[in-house]
């Protein structure tokens, strides 16, 4: 099926080969920084554990985990743990895969060793019916509470429009009758999207926490695999998030470009980088405003959002949308950055920099704000590593990881920037990382405008190979964002798997909450900058009525116009 | 007689209407500090009128106490307002002990329904309200003790007339100013009604007219406490220039009190703008510090400083 590749192997691949010898069925180099190791399912846990512990000084975490129903093409299902092995100059994604026969869909759970694998394994258990044996917490994660057992929506024989019968029930793990329960969510003013943090408290102190989420599960992966073409998936990918949508479409495009071997023009790469950094600035400013609001510092909220408005305006001038939607295409970007816009960008950025510097000085000198953020929600380095916590949350706990440096994509190899790093692991550290990242992003934009190359903005391509696979990755404002794509027949994706950073970060939140107070809870939850929509991306089914209806384009447009009129 | 009638009419208007306008001024100042235009200063009156014209919304398992509490809280808040001096007279005696007891009573009565209802956010809000008021009253009680020991009277007006520029008096006034800020529940002390943490806490189960009454009670309580504090500033100043016996000095004191109250609200808006909400443990610690300062003022007054 696959060969044992020997050339250009990195050190880790060699060591895995030596350690497991004939238990490794195949090794394949997919792309420069992507390797795939195929092993027997009985050794999957051992190989993943070996790689995760291979070097304590190297940052290694589960970048994503993909379960795939490959019965129509291989007669088996597959489970792949994609590990991000970060080393200066030679970082790579290593996929460790096992194929499972249909009549024995079990393997030994990785979550026993790596808590960061918990959600991934629960997800494939629900969505594909693959069972991680001896999983420490194999309860429902994504599907609605009334979804029946035995209906697996991501299997290929499950139609996207099916609506199975309902059975009620959900049980929480943490049970302590001596505690009072504070139900933070599903609808709570400090949560910008539905999520349920069940806090177990004594007095105001939080003793334990259970999380139930995935209320905004939209079925994007199933939709991509069922109804959309390669190009259309790009536009649904950016709707995964209302804040960092551009980073999702970029990750998807990069995965497709890698699979198809498309050389994206340099100018398009620069424009993508510019928009990614604009997105990072407005996302971080949004967070700073929300953090201020949560602790009652309204001036901080107003200042942050006023500055953010300049960035939103700039995004609209550059892309036609306040959000940077509709700019990416497989092979490049849709709109060029006209020369007269460069002045506009520089002037806006200059103004933002000036106002932002004043705002940050004011915020940092505000003792009451600092006191609310300091020494709360502490996530020490070892826990952050075990959970594979990413982005500013990981960097606030001392994890030196940033996909822009570790796996340079777009034009990040051409620009100079620092990665802010703090080690205290508290809310303040996460805030400081974001505060400094905004200034780094401004610096990156200045460099991009100065050295913007000429040329085309999109590459032509003719064919995308069938049943090829690859990862696309970006550093979203909340951390590493990974899209796995396996191409299929007739211009349709066979398997699309999105792992947004919040998916990894959110798992660590219950640990961050324990020992702190109810007053701290909203801020601790917000400190990871959770994006529930990003995390909850997967199957469209109207469970209430069982009916389905597709709007025509005209109907859709009419509804949009009506909604706009109501707002105005 | 005419002076008394006019004072009573003015005090009722100030307690019921001006206390709401002051909230509008506070919002306007905050908006300007945030570089926003903000609403009109009468906007709070409009909001309150809207709430009062709505039907009261009650929780599913409600009791009579839930319905009665907003009316009782409102009545007690008005009583608090009438207990503090307007000018050099007080409608209801103007005794320091009465003021302290009514403040305590308002807080406890406002918290009772939230303690008995099955809503964890209301329960936490009630618990925080009791902690805030009981620890916030401590510095007030200690600072007032300093005056009572020194001047041998419980009458607010008599104390205000006797205040000098001595160290103990200045310290006691500062402590009272702080305690009034805490008990008025301005940020960072708005812990019992924190929206983002406990969904308005003690108010979370109220809606419509009953919510309006609870809000109005808070406005009146704030205004009354600040009026109480301003007496200690206005009366000595006017007394020094015009004496205490004339009608003119009475009305000038009232006018100066109002100026101080408006100034206090504006300063409070600025302080609110610079502060994040405190946690319960922060509040207890800070109140403890001011109790100590109050105790020092007591010691100083005992040794005649």
Interface residues (C-beta under 8 A of the other chain):
Chain A: X180 X181 X182 X183 X188 X189 X190 X204 X292 X293 X294 X295 X296 X297 X298 X299 X300 X302 X303 X306 X366 X368 X369 X371 X372 X517 X518 X519 X520 X521 X522
Chain B: X30 X33 X34 X35 X36 X120 X121 X123 X124 X187 X188 X190 X191 X194 X195 X196 X197 X198 X199 X272 X273 X274 X275 X276 X277 X278 X279 X280 X281 X282
